[in-house]
Amino acid sequence: MGRGLGLGVALVLVGLVCCAKLPLFRDVSQKNGIQGLEENHRRVPHASKYDGATIADLDGDGFYDMVLSNHGNNAEWYWSTGQGSFESADPHMRHFDVHGTAAADINNDGKMEAILTIGGSRGSKPSVPMWFTFDASGKIERTRGEEYGLGQESMRGRVASFVDIDNDGDLDLIYTNKPIPGELRVHLVYENTGDGQFVLREDTGIETLEVYKIVMMDIDEDGNTDILFFHSYRESELYMGTGGFKFIRNENLLPLELLHYAHCIAVMDYDNDGDLDLFVVRGRNAPARAELENPFLENTLIENRGNGVFVNVAEEKGLNVLTGYRPYHVTYGDFNNDGYLDLYVTISTEFRSARKNDLLLLNEKGVSFKKGLYHGIRAEGLPEDGNSAIAFDFNMDGKVELLTGNRNSTWRLYENMTDLSDRSYLTVRVGRPSATELDSGLDRNPLGAVVKVYNWRGEVFTRQVATPGRSHAQAYMDTLHFGLMHTAKIDRIVVEYTGGITLVRQGNSRINSEVIIGRFFHCPPGLTGRDCDRKPVCDVTSRCNGRGCERVFYSKCEACGSYFCLAPGEEPLAEPHRRPGAL
């Protein structure tokens, strides 16, 4: 009987491992063009990273490029070759106190600009952020942003964030900083006037806050972007967007006391119910617990239950205490394509003890998270310390990979080696609504959009065009990965843009491929395409039905009228940089 019981338990365990598909990663940094220590100008090793990376398709070729901060060392810039490897370019930022990074297309020309924020020597030498542009050859040029109406205000730079504050289709800019002694204003808010020029706005309600890390989402679902301010050593504050350049403080909507002293926040739909939840990594020491097994503040998982109800379920899901570990940064992705978003948490010891391996937390269908799993990512060689990580599909093979940045070490790229051939996925590349050509009021930038994929069983998989785990860097990841387990048929794809615009693509999109939504290049009215050389196939009738049709409407007034467009890939000419297999 004992042997039979043991065999039964063993079979159950084997079954769990089989079904769980434990992700396994392999270091491909050197092979794929990531710089080593000497190339990366290691000048201040113990402070050589700064909480995040900017991942974005800078040149519009359909593959993600990378802009990486190294704090007091030279920053790193990598162009994707489109073959899974990278070529480095020198941004010439040696000896700069680089903190945050961000990228966006601010003038709708189909090409992105990047920002690196610079510190101010503890306030004694305030600086201005550096802006980067590039030409067709990939040559990088650095400015102070004067060509965009910027470069006049000095600051102790920390975080740069692009966001469409006023819902007019272009991206505005927020610099959040550390205070300069003797000055009242801390943060700077700029309006994009629509032609790539920025104007400083006053009295927005957030200028004097001393909390500088932010995440942005539409928390109350009114169509306006709200901002949650957080800080490793300060209390969090929530400010609600109004659709204009005025934010209003709200102390009641979120359980803010559970978000205080946060290192990093991930905004994600962990339970596949169609709304966005928040996982908050709080690695700060809690004085009252200094002698306990876990001396750190507990992590929180704030579940969005709709209608303004937010509940902490971290203990129930096994995420509140990671015993013996100091969590520092978090990123997320569906690493095994089972349809649920997993977590990857970096671990810091502040060089006070041996380096601990980062944690992979496998999402078990939203019920709990399995931890203590071997994932193949180990700290080796130098005494290093965990700092940041970001999940993305760098080679567009349908599997989510990882980039990690440890202090006193290099950036490392890890390929997902898990055999997922028996599982489905979909990638959705999100552009501006196609029907903008018919109604300019529909124009929206994809940054911040929430994308929902519905399968034929009615299950919903939700992602956001946002940074997968936010601290100091902002990513612009407009190609979203959806693991779909054994889904064979997609019913529809819904894109909820900021400012109350919805796009619905109805029909059976092909799995294990890329679906392109909307347009990617700004053209004169009545024209579209990479070279603005053809007319968009859009009208206000319902003649375009079924697969390949995009319907765009004002979210709160669908009955007021809809606009129909043939989707990219259904037109006579292909969309720019279209990859094989894209719909």
N, C-alpha and C positions, 0 to 999 in steps of 0.2 A: 504493500500500500504506500509506504514511504517513497519507494522508487517511482511508483506511478504518479504520486503527487508532485515529486520533483520534476518528472518529465513534463507534466502538465504545466507547471510554472514556467519551465524552460520554453515550452512552445508558445505560451502567452507572451513571454518576453521577446521571443523571436518575432512574433506577430506584430508587437508594438514597434519594434525597431524597423520592421519591414514597412509598416504603414506610415511610420513617422518620417521616413526618409531623412535621416540625420545629415545635415549639410556638411560638406568637407571642402576646405579651401587649400590652395597651394600658392606659395609665394612666387610670383612671376615678375617681380619688380625689375630686376636687372635685365632679364630677357626682353621685357617690354619697354625698356628705355627710361626707367625712373633713375634719377641721379643717385650716386653714392655720397658718402659723407664728405669727401674732399671736394667733389664737384659742387656740393650744396653749400660750400663756404661756411663751415661750422665754426662760428666765432663765439657764440654764447650758448654752449651745449645744453645747460640745464634749463634754459628758457627758449629752446629752439622751435617750439610750436606754439600756436595760439588759438586753440579751440575751434577748429573747423576748416572746411575747404569749399571753394566755389567750383561746382561742376556745372557746365553749361555748354551747349552747342554754339560756340562763339562764331564760327564761320558758316553755319547753316548747311553743313554737309551731311547732317543726320547722325553724327557721332559726337559723343561728349568730349570736350576738352577740359583742362584743369588749370585753375589758378590757385596757388598754394602759398599761404603765409608761413614764414619761418621766423617770425618775431625779429630779433636783431641780426639775423643772417639774411642772405639774399633770398628774395621770394623765388618761387619756381613757377614756370608757365609751360604747359604741355599741349601740343597740338595732336589730336588723334590722327593716325594715318588712315583710319577706316578699315584696318586689317587687325585690330586688336592691340596694336602697339602705339607708342607715343614718340614724338620728336620734341625735344626741349628747345625753348627760346629763352634768351636772357632778358628779363625785365629791368635789369640794372638798378636793383634796390638794395645793394650792399650797404650795411651800416644804417639802414633806416629802421626805425622802431615800428615795424608793420604789425597791425592788429587785425582788423576786419577786412574781408574781401567780398566783392559782389560783382554781378554782371547783368546787363540788360540792354535791349535795343531801345534807346531813348528817343530816337527820331524816326522809327518805323522804316528804316532803309534795308532791313533784312540782315543787318550786321550789328553785332553787339559791341558795347563798350564795357570796360572793367574798371573797378575802383579798388584801391588799396588805402585804407585809413592809416594815419600815422600818429603816434603818441606825441606828447608835448613836454617831455622831460619833467614829469610831475608838475606841470603847469608853468615852469619857468621859460619854456620855449615852445609856445603853441605853434601848430603847423597846419597845413592844409592837405587834404587827401590828394593822392595822385590818380590821374585818369589815364587810361591806356586805350589807344586805337591801333588798328593794324591795316595794312594794305593787302592787295590780292596775293602777294607772295608770302604773307604771314609775318612780315617785318613789323615789329612793335614800336610804337612811338608813345612817349610819356609827356603829359602836360599837367598843369594845375587845374584844368577844367575851365580856363578863361573862355574858350570857344563856346561853352555852354552857359555863360553868364555866372560861372562859379569862380572859386579861387580867391575870393575877397575876405571871407571869414576864417579866422584861425581857430583851432580847437585842440583839445586833447582827444584825438580821434580813437574811437573804439569800434563802432558798428555802423555800416552803411546798409540801408534797406530801400529797395524799390517797391512801390505800391501805388496803385491807382486810387488815391484818396478821394477824388471828386467824381469818379465814375465817368470820365470822358474819353476813355480808351487809350490814354497815354500814361506812362509811369512817372509818378512824382517821386521825390527823394527825401529820406529822413536820415540825418546824421545824429546818432546818439553817442554821447561822449562822457568822459569824466569831467567834473567841475574844474574850472580854472579859479584859483583862489582870488576872491575879491570881485568876481563877476557873477551876476544873477542868472543870466541865460546859460544853459548847459547844452541843450539840444537845438538842432536847426532843421526846419521843415521848409522844403522848396516845392513850388508848384511848377510842373512842366506845362508851358504855355501852348504846347502842341507842335512846335517846330524844333524841338530839341533844345530849347532855351529854358532856363530855370529862374524863378523869381522867389526870393525869400519871403515867407509868410510869417506874420507876427500874431501873437495872442491866440495860438492854437490850443492852448490848455496843457501842453506837455513840455514846454521849453525848459522849465525849472526843475524837472524831476532829476533825482540823483541816481536813478536806476536806469541802466543803459542797454541791457540785452532785451530783445523783443521777439515775440511770435505774433503772427497776424492771422486772423480768421474771422469769419462772420459768426460770432458767438450767438447773437440773438436772431439771426436769420432775417434781418431786415434789408439785406442787399448791400449794406455798407461794411467796410472792413474795420474791425475792432483790433485794438492792440493790447496785448498783455506784456507789461514790463516786468522783468525779473533780474535777479542779481544773486551771486553766490553768497554775499554777506549782507544783503538787505531784504526788506519785505517787498513782495510783489504788489503791483498795482494794475488795475484794469481800466482802460479808457475806451469808450464806445465811439465809433465813427458816426458821423451825421450826414455823410454825403458831401460835405464841404470841409474846409480847413479849420474845423473846430471839433475837438474831442472832449467828451464829458466823462468824468470819473464815475465809476460804478463800484460800490463796495459790497453788493448783495448777490450778483448773478453767479459768481464762482465762489467756491470755498477758499478764499485767498489765503487763509491761515495755513492751508495745506500745500500752498505753492511758494511759500517764503523760502529764501536761501537756496534757490535752485541753480544748479550748474548748467543744466541743459533741459530743454523741453521738446518732446516729440508730439506733433499733432497728427493723429492717425485714427482710422476706424479699426480698432483691434478686434471687434466682435461681429463685423459684417452686418450691422443693422442699418447702415446707410448714413450715419452721421459721424462727426469727428470727435474723438476723445483726446485726452491729454495724458501722456506719461511723463512724469516729472522726476528727474534725477537730482537728488539732494545729497551731496557728499560732504556737506559741512559737518564738523564735529559738533555734537550736542553736549555742552558742559555737564549736564545732569547725568549723562550716560558714560562719562569718561572711563569708568571702571567696569562697564558692562561688556558682554561679549560683542555687541554691536554698538560702538560709540558714536555712530553717525545718525543724522536725521533720517527718518524713513522715507523711501520713495513713495510717490503717490500716483495712482492711476485714476484719473477723474473721468468717470463714464458719463457720457451725454445720453440722458434718457428722454430727451425731447421736452418741449414746452418749458424750457428754462430750468430743468432739473438736472443737476450735476452731483454725482455721488462718488466718493472715494471707494474703490473696490480692490485696492492694491493687496491688502492682506488676504482677501478671498481668492485672488488670482496668484498668490505666491510671489508678489513683486515688491512688497513693502520693505523687507529686510533681506539683503544679500550678505549673510553673516560672514564677518571677517574681511569684507571687501569695502573699499571706498569707491563707489561708482562716480565717474567723472563726466562722461559724455555718452550719448545714446544715439543710435541710428536705427532705421528699420527697413525691412524689405521682406518679401516672401521668398526666402532662400531655398525652399523646397517645392515651390509651386503647388502647394496644397490649398491655396485660396485665402490663407490667413497671414497677416503680417507678423513676422518674427522681430525680435529685438537683439541688437548687439551693443553691449555696454562695456565701455573702456574702464579700466581699473587703475587708480593712482595710489602710490604709496608715498609720494612726495620725497622719494629717494631715501626714506627712513628705514626701509627694509627691502628685501629682494623683490624684484619685479614679479607681479602676479599676472597670470594670463587673463585676457579679457573674457567676458562672459557672453555666450550665445544662449538666448532664452527663446525656446521653440514654442510657438503659439499652438496650443492644442484646442483648436476650434473655438477659441474665445472663452473656454471654460477655465483654463489655467495655463501657466507657462512652465515648461520643463527646463530645468537648469542643471549645471554640472556636466554639460555635454562636451565631448571632445570635438573640436572643429578644425584642428590642423594649424591654427594660428598661434605661434609661440614666440615669446621674447627670447632672443638669443644674443650672445656676445656681450655687447656693452651694457653697463648699468643704465637702463633707460626707465622711463616712467610713462604710463598710459596717459594719453591726452585726448585725441579726437579720432573719429571714424565717420565715414559716410558710405552708404550703400548705393550702388548703381550698376547698371549693365554696361560695362565699358566696351565690350566687343559685340553687343547686340545679338547674342546667341540665345536669348530667351531665359537666361539665368542671371540672378542678381549677384554681383560681386562686391568686394569691400576694398576701400582705401583707408589705411590707418596712418596716423601721424603721432609718433611717440617723441617725447622730449629726450634730448641727448641721443637722437637717432635720426634716421631718414624717414621719408614717406615710403610706405610699402603697399604694393598692389597685390591683391589676392584673387585668383581666379576660382570660381565655383566649379569644383570637379564632380559634383554630385550627379549621378546618372538619373536624369529626369525624363528619359525618353518616353516613359509611359504616362506622362502628365502634360496637360495642355497649358498654354499661356497665350497672352495677347499683349501687344504693345500698342499704345494709343498716342500718336503725336498730335498735340493740340496747338492749333493756330488761332487766328482771329475768326469770328463768325463770317462765313462766306457772304451772307446776305447784307453785310456792311455796304456792299456795292449798291444796294437798293435803298438802304436807310442808314444814314451815317449815325443815327442815334443808337444803333446796335453795335457800334464799334467797341470792342473790349480787348484788352491784352490778356493772354492766357495765364499770366502769373497770378496765382491765388485761386484759379478756377478749381472747382471740385468735379471730378469725373467719376461717373458711375456706370459700370458694365453689368447688365442684367442677362443672365442665361435663361434658357428655355424653361427651367424649373422655377423661375422667379427669384432666384438668389441674386444678391447684389454685392458687387465688389467695388469698394470706394477708394479713390486716391485723390491727392491734391497736387497741383502744380506748385510745389513749395520745397523747402529744404527738409530732407528726412532726418530731423533732429537738429535744433537750432541753438546756437550759442553766439559766436562772434561773426561767423561767415554766413552769407546768403547764397544758395544755389539757385539756378534757373533750369529746372529739369522738366522740360515740356514734352518729353517722351516718357510715358508712364508704363510701368511693367505691372501686369496683372497675372498672377498665378491662378489657374482655373481648375486644378486637380483633373477630374475626368470629364469636364464640360466638353460637349461635342458641338453645341450650337449656341450662338449669341443672339439674343432677341433684340436688344437695342443698347445703344450707348447714349448717355445723357451727360452733357457738359453744362454745369451751372457756373456761369461767369460772374465776376463781381458786378455789382450795380444792377442786379436783377434781370439778366439776360440768360435765356436757356436755349440750348441747341440739342435737338434729338436726332440721332441717326438710327433709323428703323431698318430692320432686316437682318439677315443671317450673315454677319461678318465672319470671315474665315479665321479659324483658330490657328495658333502657331505662326502668326504673321503680324505685320504692322498695319494698323488702320490710321489713315491721315484724316484729321478733322480740320476743316477751315482752310484759311489762306496764310501764307508765310511772308509775303512781300507786299509792301505798300505801293500801290499804283494809283494813277489818276482815276477819277470816277469813270466807271464803265469798262475798265480794263483789269486784267488779272494775269497771273503767270509770272515765271521768273524774270522774263524780259518785258513784262507788261505788254505782250503782243497779241492777246486774245480777249474776247469778251467773256465775262462769267456767265454760266448757264444758270440763271436765277430768274424767278418770277414770283408773282403773288397768287398763283393758282396752285392746285394740288396735282398738277399733271405729272410730277415726278414722285412716284410712290415706290415703296419697297426698298430693297437693298440699294445702297448708293445714293440715298436721298437725305439731305440735311434740312430739317425744319427749324427755323429760328424764330423766337417770339419773346415778347416782354413777359417775364415770369409771372407778374401779378395780374396780367391782363391778356391771357392767351386768346380769349375770344375777340380781342380787339383787332386781330389780324395776324397771320403768319406769313413767313417768307420761305420759299422753297428753292433749294439749290442742288444741282447734281454734285455729288461729293467728289473730292479729288481722286483721280484714278478712274473715274467714270467719264471723264472728259476726253476729247480727241487727243489732247497733248498731256504728257505726264507732268506731275508736279516737280518742282526743283529737287535735285539730289535724291530722287526716289530710289529706295533700295529694292533689290529683287524680292518679290513676295509681298510688297506693300499693296494694300488695296486702294 
